[in-house]
Amino acid sequence: MMEIVGIWVGAFLTLCIYSFLYKDNPFYKFAEHIFVGSSSAYMFALAYYRGIKPLLIEQLTIKNPTTWHWLIPGVLGFFMILRIFPKVSWLSRWGIAFSTGLGAGIGIRAGIHGYILPQLKGTLVPLVKKVNSFLGIEVGKGVGYLLGTINQIILVTGVITTVLYFFFSKEHKGKITGFIRVGKIFIMIAFGASFGYTVMARVSLLIGRIMFLLKDWLKVIE
């Protein structure tokens, strides 16, 4: 019975969300508020049981003097909650400043090691390279070297021309203009691929909801 009720509730909320395609209406707002509220409650429970409870409460209950340093993030987190009280809202700036600075430091390090260095390593490659397969098709020895070399030349050309496009120390005039135009083409291809990937992800979500309505709710397909 609970499974049937869950399917009907899910179908109703799905139709409420997609009713926005017609126009903004109370059904859409109702489903939107439920989604925001349930997501907030879930994130709060997740933060409590995976963060506050094991990393603060349980650590402070251990009779070990080395665990009292956990009070520092606890106090800073409590200061962030005080933002809802106007008289002491200034205390929240300490917690926000600390978390922002820490997040920026971790993000910069992760960005360098996760994006910049691998991309630099990926561009420092020999122009002549053999590939065993191209687009899932096995290729021979001569064709493999030809396709691999073409791929490497395209890669290096794209990197150099794209970097030149963002080089603003020299005015984009003269011989450099042709390279900059090539860089624009590579940038547009990258943006198009990224946008296409995003659209495909959204379409897959739509297909999943339609399959839920037709298969689990209406049972018109197997």
C-alpha positions as CSV (number, residue, x, y, z in Angstrom):
1,M,0.0,0.0,0.0
2,M,2.8,2.4,0.9
3,E,4.5,1.7,-2.4
4,I,1.3,2.6,-4.3
5,V,0.8,5.7,-2.3
6,G,4.4,6.7,-3.0
7,I,3.9,6.2,-6.7
8,W,0.7,8.3,-6.8
9,V,2.4,11.1,-4.8
10,G,5.4,11.1,-7.1
11,A,3.2,11.2,-10.2
12,F,1.1,14.1,-8.7
13,L,4.2,16.1,-7.8
14,T,5.8,15.4,-11.3
15,L,2.7,16.7,-13.1
16,C,2.6,19.7,-10.8
17,I,6.2,20.6,-11.7
18,Y,5.6,20.1,-15.4
19,S,2.4,22.2,-15.2
20,F,4.8,25.2,-15.3
21,L,5.2,24.6,-19.0
22,Y,1.7,26.0,-19.4
23,K,2.1,28.9,-16.9
24,D,2.9,29.7,-13.3
25,N,0.1,28.2,-11.1
26,P,-0.6,27.2,-7.5
27,F,0.1,23.5,-8.2
28,Y,3.7,24.3,-9.4
29,K,4.3,26.5,-6.3
30,F,3.0,23.8,-4.0
31,A,5.4,21.2,-5.5
32,E,8.2,23.7,-5.5
33,H,7.8,24.5,-1.8
34,I,7.7,20.8,-1.0
35,F,10.9,20.2,-2.9
36,V,12.7,23.1,-1.3
37,G,11.5,22.2,2.2
38,S,12.3,18.5,1.9
39,S,15.7,19.2,0.4
40,S,16.5,21.6,3.2
41,A,15.4,19.1,5.8
42,Y,17.4,16.3,4.2
43,M,20.5,18.5,4.1
44,F,20.1,19.5,7.7
45,A,19.8,15.9,8.8
46,L,22.8,15.0,6.7
47,A,24.9,17.8,8.1
48,Y,23.9,16.8,11.7
49,Y,24.5,13.0,11.5
50,R,27.6,13.2,9.3
51,G,29.1,16.4,10.6
52,I,27.9,17.9,13.8
53,K,27.2,14.7,15.7
54,P,30.4,12.7,14.9
55,L,32.8,15.6,14.6
56,L,31.6,17.8,17.4
57,I,29.3,16.3,19.9
58,E,30.9,12.8,20.0
59,Q,34.4,14.3,20.1
60,L,33.6,16.5,23.0
61,T,32.1,13.7,25.0
62,I,35.4,11.7,24.8
63,K,37.5,12.3,27.9
64,N,40.6,13.4,26.0
65,P,42.0,16.9,26.2
66,T,43.2,16.8,22.6
67,T,39.6,16.8,21.3
68,W,38.7,20.2,22.7
69,H,40.0,21.9,19.7
70,W,36.8,20.9,18.0
71,L,35.1,23.7,19.9
72,I,36.7,26.2,17.5
73,P,34.7,25.2,14.4
74,G,31.7,24.6,16.6
75,V,31.7,28.1,17.9
76,L,32.3,29.5,14.4
77,G,29.4,27.5,13.1
78,F,27.2,28.7,15.9
79,F,28.2,32.3,15.1
80,M,26.9,31.7,11.5
81,I,23.5,30.8,12.9
82,L,23.4,34.1,14.8
83,R,23.0,36.0,11.5
84,I,19.2,35.7,11.9
85,F,19.4,37.9,15.0
86,P,20.1,41.5,14.0
87,K,21.8,42.6,17.2
88,V,24.5,40.0,17.1
89,S,24.5,39.3,13.4
90,W,28.0,40.8,13.1
91,L,29.4,37.7,14.8
92,S,28.4,35.6,11.8
93,R,31.1,37.4,9.7
94,W,33.8,35.5,11.6
95,G,32.5,32.1,10.7
96,I,31.7,33.2,7.1
97,A,35.1,34.7,6.6
98,F,36.8,31.6,8.0
99,S,34.8,29.2,5.9
100,T,35.2,31.3,2.8
101,G,38.9,31.6,3.2
102,L,39.4,27.9,3.9
103,G,37.2,27.0,1.0
104,A,39.1,29.3,-1.3
105,G,42.4,27.9,-0.2
106,I,41.3,24.3,-0.7
107,G,39.6,25.1,-4.0
108,I,42.8,26.8,-5.4
109,R,44.9,23.8,-4.5
110,A,42.4,21.4,-5.9
111,G,42.0,23.4,-9.0
112,I,45.8,23.5,-9.7
113,H,46.3,19.8,-9.1
114,G,43.0,18.7,-10.7
115,Y,42.7,21.0,-13.7
116,I,45.8,23.1,-14.5
117,L,48.6,20.6,-14.0
118,P,46.8,17.7,-15.8
119,Q,46.0,20.0,-18.7
120,L,49.6,21.2,-18.9
121,K,50.7,17.6,-18.8
122,G,48.2,16.7,-21.6
123,T,49.5,19.4,-23.9
124,L,53.2,18.6,-23.4
125,V,53.0,15.6,-25.8
126,P,54.9,14.6,-29.0
127,L,53.3,15.5,-32.2
128,V,53.8,12.1,-33.7
129,K,51.8,9.5,-31.8
130,K,50.2,6.2,-32.7
131,V,46.6,5.3,-31.8
132,N,45.4,1.7,-31.8
133,S,41.7,2.6,-32.2
134,F,39.9,5.7,-33.5
135,L,36.2,6.2,-32.7
136,G,36.0,2.6,-31.5
137,I,37.4,1.2,-34.8
138,E,40.7,-0.6,-34.8
139,V,43.3,1.0,-37.2
140,G,46.4,-0.3,-38.8
141,K,50.0,0.7,-38.1
142,G,50.3,3.4,-40.7
143,V,46.8,4.8,-40.3
144,G,47.3,4.7,-36.5
145,Y,50.3,7.0,-36.7
146,L,48.5,9.3,-39.2
147,L,45.3,9.7,-37.1
148,G,47.4,10.1,-33.9
149,T,49.6,12.8,-35.4
150,I,46.5,14.7,-36.7
151,N,44.9,14.5,-33.3
152,Q,48.1,15.8,-31.5
153,I,48.4,18.7,-34.0
154,I,44.8,19.7,-33.4
155,L,45.3,19.5,-29.7
156,V,48.4,21.7,-29.7
157,T,46.9,24.2,-32.1
158,G,43.8,24.5,-30.0
159,V,45.7,25.1,-26.8
160,I,48.1,27.7,-28.4
161,T,45.4,29.7,-30.3
162,T,43.0,29.6,-27.3
163,V,45.7,31.0,-25.0
164,L,46.5,33.7,-27.6
165,Y,42.8,34.7,-27.6
166,F,43.1,35.5,-23.9
167,F,46.4,37.3,-24.2
168,F,45.5,41.0,-23.9
169,S,49.0,42.4,-23.4
170,K,49.2,42.9,-27.2
171,E,46.4,44.4,-29.3
172,H,44.6,41.9,-31.5
173,K,45.8,43.2,-34.8
174,G,48.2,42.1,-37.5
175,K,49.4,38.6,-38.0
176,I,48.1,37.4,-34.7
177,T,44.5,38.0,-35.8
178,G,44.4,34.8,-37.8
179,F,45.5,32.7,-34.8
180,I,43.0,34.5,-32.6
181,R,40.1,33.6,-35.0
182,V,41.2,30.0,-34.9
183,G,41.2,30.2,-31.1
184,K,37.6,31.5,-31.2
185,I,36.6,28.5,-33.2
186,F,38.0,26.1,-30.7
187,I,36.3,28.0,-27.8
188,M,33.0,27.9,-29.6
189,I,33.4,24.1,-30.2
190,A,34.2,23.6,-26.5
191,F,31.2,25.7,-25.4
192,G,28.9,23.9,-27.8
193,A,30.1,20.5,-26.6
194,S,29.5,21.6,-23.0
195,F,26.1,22.9,-23.8
196,G,25.2,19.8,-25.7
197,Y,26.3,17.6,-22.7
198,T,24.1,19.8,-20.4
199,V,21.1,19.4,-22.7
200,M,21.6,15.6,-22.9
201,A,21.7,15.4,-19.1
202,R,18.4,17.4,-18.8
203,V,16.8,15.3,-21.6
204,S,17.8,12.1,-19.7
205,L,16.1,13.4,-16.6
206,L,12.9,14.2,-18.6
207,I,13.0,10.6,-20.1
208,G,13.3,9.2,-16.6
209,R,10.2,11.1,-15.4
210,I,8.2,10.1,-18.5
211,M,9.2,6.4,-18.0
212,F,8.1,6.7,-14.3
213,L,4.7,8.1,-15.4
214,L,4.1,5.6,-18.2
215,K,5.6,2.5,-16.5
216,D,5.3,2.8,-12.7
217,W,2.1,4.9,-12.6
218,L,0.0,4.3,-15.6
219,K,1.6,0.9,-16.5
220,V,1.0,1.4,-20.2
221,I,4.4,0.0,-21.0
222,E,6.4,-2.8,-19.5
